Amino acid sequence: MDHSSKSKTEDFTWISYLLRGYVVWNPVSNSVNVFWDDTKPVVLKSSLGESGRGMELSEMIVFNGKLYAADDRTGMLFEIDNNAVIPWVVLQDGNGRVAKGFKSEWAAVKQQTLYVGGLGKEWTNHEGDTLNLHPLWVKTITATGEVNHLNWHDNYLSLRSAIGIVSPGNKDLGYMSHEAGVWSDIHNRWFFLPRRCSKERYNPDLDEKRSCNVLLNADEDFNNIKVTYVGEITPTHGFSSFRFVPGTSDRIIVALKSVEDAGLTATYIMAFDITGKIILEETKVADFKYEGLEFI
């Protein structure tokens, strides 16, 4: 909900919404349908904020038998239990020696370790000048809450290069930003659906219309990267989360796309396979942003 997350009725309180539903995959017809519960979204509340903002939940994931959600404002990882949010660990920006909370955007489980990543692009000002490289770090968290900080600079640059976006060095040479990444134990590969892709310099206004239609999958070392195109580009509809549908051998993907355009927001859901074949066309979910998706 970003700036709208501050409660209008309770002081020092920030909120986010949790919507439940279910996905039906028919292996005979290879069709996917999505149904939402006939109840209002659950309101999740927290009193934890940073600089007047909080509960800007950007991803959710099941790890070690528990459901977690990442706040991209405070860096807090919350456990969601009985419709309450319980602080678990706090992730600091960059290499972990930074006072600001990490802007978490995607989460994946690999070899019994939780990975939480950021945008994967340089942090810039409105003119596109690089201020720091903090979003190119990735956090790993063990089941006991031990946090380590990994420099993924080269990995992220390899993903960009796969579709012809030149590595930085010249501030006008483009960028790629991420909000959706998953590790597959079955394929032993990373899968990413970038939110924004551009061969031009970052501009905050133009960024809202630079969405991608590409699925990237990489080996463990990011030396071998495959590119698959998924449908047509709708410039304002960018991927914000995805998961493999259970029971499909990590072949079928259900993904969220969210819209941020001139102050308007919306969320869409779609399904496709790893070859890029569309199984469920984009279907509107709501007129505000849902940024996390998980099977529980």
Kinemage of the C-alpha trace (Angstrom):
@kinemage 1
@onewidth
@group {chain A} dominant
@subgroup {mainchain}
@vectorlist {calphas} color= white
{ca met a 1} P 0.000 0.000 0.000
{ca asp a 2} L 3.082 2.213 0.227
{ca his a 3} L 2.139 5.751 1.368
{ca ser a 4} L -1.488 4.663 1.991
{ca ser a 5} L -0.498 2.163 4.685
{ca lys a 6} L -0.787 4.634 7.576
{ca ser a 7} L -3.988 3.940 9.526
{ca lys a 8} L -6.610 6.669 9.332
{ca thr a 9} L -8.233 5.592 12.606
{ca glu a 10} L -5.363 4.552 14.913
{ca asp a 11} L -2.311 6.572 15.901
{ca phe a 12} L 1.179 5.140 15.251
{ca thr a 13} L -0.342 2.238 13.322
{ca trp a 14} L 0.272 1.008 9.783
{ca ile a 15} L -1.835 -1.533 7.934
{ca ser a 16} L -1.689 -3.933 5.017
{ca tyr a 17} L -4.248 -6.288 3.476
{ca leu a 18} L -4.201 -10.074 3.136
{ca leu a 19} L -6.539 -11.632 0.560
{ca arg a 20} L -7.141 -15.379 0.513
{ca gly a 21} L -8.285 -17.580 -2.333
{ca tyr a 22} L -7.351 -20.720 -4.216
{ca val a 23} L -5.952 -21.796 -7.568
{ca val a 24} L -7.366 -24.731 -9.537
{ca trp a 25} L -5.119 -26.338 -12.148
{ca asn a 26} L -6.621 -28.956 -14.467
{ca pro a 27} L -3.783 -31.099 -15.881
{ca val a 28} L -6.055 -32.619 -18.542
{ca ser a 29} L -7.128 -29.318 -20.090
{ca asn a 30} L -4.017 -27.517 -18.802
{ca ser a 31} L -6.217 -24.719 -17.494
{ca val a 32} L -5.893 -22.505 -14.426
{ca asn a 33} L -8.699 -20.749 -12.579
{ca val a 34} L -8.421 -18.453 -9.572
{ca phe a 35} L -11.159 -18.019 -6.964
{ca trp a 36} L -11.142 -15.496 -4.110
{ca asp a 37} L -12.778 -16.032 -0.722
{ca asp a 38} L -16.150 -14.344 -0.243
{ca thr a 39} L -14.874 -12.320 2.683
{ca lys a 40} L -13.229 -8.946 3.043
{ca pro a 41} L -9.417 -8.888 3.048
{ca val a 42} L -7.806 -9.376 6.445
{ca val a 43} L -6.346 -6.160 7.877
{ca leu a 44} L -2.821 -6.696 9.220
{ca lys a 45} L -1.609 -4.059 11.701
{ca ser a 46} L 1.752 -3.032 13.135
{ca ser a 47} L 3.091 -0.136 15.197
{ca leu a 48} L 6.585 -0.459 13.679
{ca gly a 49} L 7.512 2.265 11.207
{ca glu a 50} L 10.439 4.220 9.807
{ca ser a 51} L 10.230 7.935 8.990
{ca gly a 52} L 6.461 7.838 9.278
{ca arg a 53} L 5.943 4.783 7.077
{ca gly a 54} L 5.546 1.056 7.675
{ca met a 55} L 3.778 -2.206 6.776
{ca glu a 56} L 4.626 -1.772 3.101
{ca leu a 57} L 4.625 -5.536 2.649
{ca ser a 58} L 6.307 -6.425 -0.626
{ca glu a 59} L 6.456 -10.233 -0.555
{ca met a 60} L 5.256 -13.236 1.428
{ca ile a 61} L 6.709 -16.727 1.675
{ca val a 62} L 6.399 -19.988 3.581
{ca phe a 63} L 9.682 -20.908 5.259
{ca asn a 64} L 10.339 -23.527 7.947
{ca gly a 65} L 6.591 -24.169 8.261
{ca lys a 66} L 5.715 -20.522 8.914
{ca leu a 67} L 4.339 -17.710 6.764
{ca tyr a 68} L 6.501 -14.583 6.555
{ca ala a 69} L 6.058 -11.161 4.959
{ca ala a 70} L 8.745 -8.587 4.188
{ca asp a 71} L 8.288 -4.865 4.857
{ca asp a 72} L 10.215 -2.933 2.233
{ca arg a 73} L 10.214 0.220 4.365
{ca thr a 74} L 11.536 -0.898 7.752
{ca gly a 75} L 13.400 -4.014 6.614
{ca met a 76} L 11.395 -6.086 9.093
{ca leu a 77} L 10.499 -9.692 8.354
{ca phe a 78} L 7.169 -10.448 10.013
{ca glu a 79} L 5.651 -13.817 10.788
{ca ile a 80} L 1.929 -13.866 9.981
{ca asp a 81} L 0.099 -15.957 12.571
{ca asn a 82} L -3.662 -15.946 13.177
{ca asn a 83} L -4.022 -12.683 11.241
{ca ala a 84} L -1.415 -10.951 13.428
{ca val a 85} L 2.084 -9.840 12.400
{ca ile a 86} L 4.949 -10.792 14.710
{ca pro a 87} L 8.403 -9.222 14.143
{ca trp a 88} L 11.021 -11.909 13.495
{ca val a 89} L 14.254 -10.420 12.100
{ca val a 90} L 15.201 -6.992 10.788
{ca leu a 91} L 17.226 -6.718 7.587
{ca gln a 92} L 19.550 -3.738 7.219
{ca asp a 93} L 20.304 -2.177 3.848
{ca gly a 94} L 23.360 -2.922 1.717
{ca asn a 95} L 26.084 -4.952 3.411
{ca gly a 96} L 24.188 -4.880 6.707
{ca arg a 97} L 26.253 -2.046 8.195
{ca val a 98} L 23.723 0.602 7.177
{ca ala a 99} L 21.243 2.282 9.512
{ca lys a 100} L 18.381 2.156 7.005
{ca gly a 101} L 16.150 -0.896 6.651
{ca phe a 102} L 16.544 -3.083 3.557
{ca lys a 103} L 14.040 -2.493 0.761
{ca ser a 104} L 12.995 -6.135 0.435
{ca glu a 105} L 11.233 -6.990 -2.833
{ca trp a 106} L 11.409 -10.752 -3.478
{ca ala a 107} L 11.908 -13.914 -1.430
{ca ala a 108} L 12.826 -17.520 -2.202
{ca val a 109} L 13.791 -20.684 -0.335
{ca lys a 110} L 16.941 -22.516 -1.456
{ca gln a 111} L 18.518 -25.437 0.392
{ca gln a 112} L 16.625 -24.734 3.638
{ca thr a 113} L 17.730 -21.100 3.599
{ca leu a 114} L 15.534 -18.055 3.027
{ca tyr a 115} L 16.813 -15.572 0.431
{ca val a 116} L 15.444 -12.011 0.412
{ca gly a 117} L 16.412 -9.672 -2.400
{ca gly a 118} L 15.917 -6.042 -3.298
{ca leu a 119} L 15.338 -4.209 -6.569
{ca gly a 120} L 18.644 -5.357 -8.024
{ca lys a 121} L 19.369 -1.939 -9.514
{ca glu a 122} L 21.450 1.000 -8.375
{ca trp a 123} L 19.731 3.384 -5.956
{ca thr a 124} L 19.468 6.652 -7.847
{ca asn a 125} L 18.128 10.157 -7.466
{ca his a 126} L 15.362 11.534 -9.696
{ca glu a 127} L 17.943 12.534 -12.295
{ca gly a 128} L 19.158 8.942 -12.569
{ca asp a 129} L 22.518 9.515 -10.857
{ca thr a 130} L 23.704 6.561 -8.772
{ca leu a 131} L 23.732 7.203 -5.017
{ca asn a 132} L 24.615 3.711 -3.775
{ca leu a 133} L 24.560 0.002 -4.665
{ca his a 134} L 22.636 -1.197 -1.606
{ca pro a 135} L 19.749 -2.794 -3.583
{ca leu a 136} L 22.220 -5.166 -5.271
{ca trp a 137} L 22.730 -7.072 -2.014
{ca val a 138} L 20.761 -10.191 -1.052
{ca lys a 139} L 20.061 -11.421 2.476
{ca thr a 140} L 20.073 -15.053 3.586
{ca ile a 141} L 18.279 -16.084 6.766
{ca thr a 142} L 18.508 -19.444 8.503
{ca ala a 143} L 15.623 -21.106 10.332
{ca thr a 144} L 17.073 -19.780 13.600
{ca gly a 145} L 17.171 -16.193 12.319
{ca glu a 146} L 20.871 -15.822 11.481
{ca val a 147} L 21.277 -13.198 8.745
{ca asn a 148} L 24.078 -13.032 6.186
{ca his a 149} L 24.610 -10.451 3.455
{ca leu a 150} L 25.578 -11.470 -0.095
{ca asn a 151} L 26.841 -9.118 -2.790
{ca trp a 152} L 24.826 -10.056 -5.886
{ca his a 153} L 26.186 -7.225 -8.044
{ca asp a 154} L 27.556 -9.546 -10.737
{ca asn a 155} L 24.479 -11.814 -10.689
{ca tyr a 156} L 22.105 -8.927 -11.284
{ca leu a 157} L 24.312 -7.548 -14.062
{ca ser a 158} L 24.315 -10.962 -15.735
{ca leu a 159} L 20.510 -10.957 -15.750
{ca arg a 160} L 20.497 -7.537 -17.427
{ca ser a 161} L 23.051 -8.569 -20.000
{ca ala a 162} L 20.882 -11.537 -21.029
{ca ile a 163} L 18.459 -9.131 -22.734
{ca gly a 164} L 21.045 -6.652 -23.956
{ca ile a 165} L 21.042 -4.115 -21.134
{ca val a 166} L 24.645 -2.972 -20.812
{ca ser a 167} L 26.344 -3.146 -17.415
{ca pro a 168} L 26.656 0.186 -15.596
{ca gly a 169} L 29.651 2.385 -15.997
{ca asn a 170} L 27.800 4.899 -18.078
{ca lys a 171} L 24.814 6.332 -16.208
{ca asp a 172} L 22.756 6.418 -19.429
{ca leu a 173} L 22.988 2.710 -20.200
{ca gly a 174} L 19.777 1.350 -18.719
{ca tyr a 175} L 18.611 -0.785 -15.820
{ca met a 176} L 16.458 -3.717 -14.721
{ca ser a 177} L 14.486 -3.863 -11.473
{ca his a 178} L 13.165 -6.956 -9.702
{ca glu a 179} L 10.255 -7.772 -7.414
{ca ala a 180} L 9.739 -11.443 -8.311
{ca gly a 181} L 12.336 -14.192 -7.910
{ca val a 182} L 12.092 -17.916 -7.094
{ca trp a 183} L 14.540 -20.802 -6.741
{ca ser a 184} L 13.472 -24.175 -8.189
{ca asp a 185} L 14.849 -27.312 -6.544
{ca ile a 186} L 13.432 -29.319 -9.462
{ca his a 187} L 15.250 -27.378 -12.183
{ca asn a 188} L 18.143 -26.370 -9.897
{ca arg a 189} L 17.857 -22.861 -11.324
{ca trp a 190} L 16.821 -19.330 -10.410
{ca phe a 191} L 13.747 -17.834 -12.084
{ca phe a 192} L 13.082 -14.090 -12.286
{ca leu a 193} L 10.260 -12.019 -13.749
{ca pro a 194} L 11.732 -8.488 -13.853
{ca arg a 195} L 9.334 -5.654 -13.104
{ca arg a 196} L 11.029 -2.960 -15.195
{ca cys a 197} L 13.488 -3.178 -18.099
{ca ser a 198} L 14.997 -0.246 -19.937
{ca lys a 199} L 18.023 0.481 -22.088
{ca glu a 200} L 17.691 4.141 -21.168
{ca arg a 201} L 18.628 6.115 -18.084
{ca tyr a 202} L 16.348 5.806 -15.040
{ca asn a 203} L 13.572 8.394 -14.844
{ca pro a 204} L 10.955 8.052 -12.059
{ca asp a 205} L 8.080 9.223 -14.257
{ca leu a 206} L 8.963 7.126 -17.288
{ca asp a 207} L 9.755 4.147 -15.041
{ca glu a 208} L 6.031 3.581 -14.443
{ca lys a 209} L 5.701 2.654 -18.123
{ca arg a 210} L 8.771 0.438 -18.563
{ca ser a 211} L 7.373 -2.956 -17.623
{ca cys a 212} L 8.803 -6.230 -18.988
{ca asn a 213} L 7.397 -9.423 -20.478
{ca val a 214} L 10.451 -11.590 -19.916
{ca leu a 215} L 11.122 -14.695 -17.793
{ca leu a 216} L 14.793 -15.227 -16.975
{ca asn a 217} L 16.132 -18.491 -15.592
{ca ala a 218} L 19.720 -18.916 -14.512
{ca asp a 219} L 21.936 -21.676 -13.221
{ca glu a 220} L 23.263 -21.460 -9.677
{ca asp a 221} L 26.291 -19.392 -10.718
{ca phe a 222} L 24.435 -17.161 -13.214
{ca asn a 223} L 26.747 -18.336 -15.998
{ca asn a 224} L 23.940 -19.812 -18.093
{ca ile a 225} L 20.818 -17.661 -18.462
{ca lys a 226} L 17.806 -18.510 -20.617
{ca val a 227} L 15.356 -15.884 -21.848
{ca thr a 228} L 11.652 -16.571 -22.441
{ca tyr a 229} L 9.095 -13.974 -23.481
{ca val a 230} L 5.652 -14.042 -21.877
{ca gly a 231} L 2.796 -12.484 -23.854
{ca glu a 232} L 2.675 -8.857 -24.906
{ca ile a 233} L 3.950 -5.894 -22.907
{ca thr a 234} L 1.408 -3.697 -21.172
{ca pro a 235} L 3.742 -0.799 -20.286
{ca thr a 236} L 2.213 -0.029 -16.871
{ca his a 237} L 1.700 -3.666 -15.765
{ca gly a 238} L 4.852 -4.953 -14.038
{ca phe a 239} L 5.445 -8.306 -12.347
{ca ser a 240} L 5.430 -8.059 -8.547
{ca ser a 241} L 5.379 -11.705 -7.407
{ca phe a 242} L 5.052 -15.275 -8.675
{ca arg a 243} L 5.045 -18.868 -7.515
{ca phe a 244} L 5.130 -22.255 -9.203
{ca val a 245} L 1.797 -24.045 -8.899
{ca pro a 246} L 2.280 -27.058 -6.579
{ca gly a 247} L 2.084 -30.410 -8.342
{ca thr a 248} L 3.195 -29.080 -11.739
{ca ser a 249} L 6.893 -30.010 -11.433
{ca asp a 250} L 7.658 -26.272 -11.457
{ca arg a 251} L 6.266 -25.908 -14.978
{ca ile a 252} L 3.206 -23.712 -14.328
{ca ile a 253} L 3.549 -20.201 -12.893
{ca val a 254} L 0.914 -18.003 -11.286
{ca ala a 255} L 2.041 -14.377 -11.201
{ca leu a 256} L 0.859 -11.018 -9.945
{ca lys a 257} L 1.234 -7.811 -11.912
{ca ser a 258} L 0.734 -4.458 -10.254
{ca val a 259} L 0.153 -0.976 -11.626
{ca glu a 260} L 1.472 2.347 -10.352
{ca asp a 261} L 0.581 5.017 -12.871
{ca ala a 262} L 0.014 8.702 -12.104
{ca gly a 263} L -1.203 7.877 -8.604
{ca leu a 264} L -3.509 5.047 -9.709
{ca thr a 265} L -2.892 1.469 -8.556
{ca ala a 266} L -4.249 -1.967 -9.453
{ca thr a 267} L -3.364 -5.664 -9.267
{ca tyr a 268} L -3.778 -8.389 -11.900
{ca ile a 269} L -3.181 -12.143 -11.815
{ca met a 270} L -2.200 -14.443 -14.679
{ca ala a 271} L -0.809 -17.937 -15.330
{ca phe a 272} L 1.620 -19.326 -17.903
{ca asp a 273} L 4.140 -22.124 -18.301
{ca ile a 274} L 7.921 -21.868 -18.355
{ca thr a 275} L 7.917 -21.851 -22.169
{ca gly a 276} L 5.907 -18.609 -22.070
{ca lys a 277} L 2.566 -20.118 -23.119
{ca ile a 278} L -0.295 -18.152 -21.543
{ca ile a 279} L -2.731 -20.345 -19.606
{ca leu a 280} L -4.742 -17.640 -17.833
{ca glu a 281} L -4.860 -14.132 -19.283
{ca glu a 282} L -4.399 -11.140 -16.990
{ca thr a 283} L -7.414 -10.859 -14.678
{ca lys a 284} L -8.006 -7.896 -12.403
{ca val a 285} L -7.853 -8.566 -8.665
{ca ala a 286} L -8.296 -5.135 -7.064
{ca asp a 287} L -7.782 -1.403 -7.472
{ca phe a 288} L -4.823 -1.359 -5.108
{ca lys a 289} L -1.507 -3.191 -4.972
{ca tyr a 290} L -1.075 -6.744 -3.761
{ca glu a 291} L 2.669 -7.372 -4.002
{ca gly a 292} L 3.054 -10.859 -2.527
{ca leu a 293} L 1.726 -14.290 -3.524
{ca glu a 294} L 2.131 -17.606 -1.720
{ca phe a 295} L 0.580 -21.072 -1.489
{ca ile a 296} L -0.136 -22.054 2.129
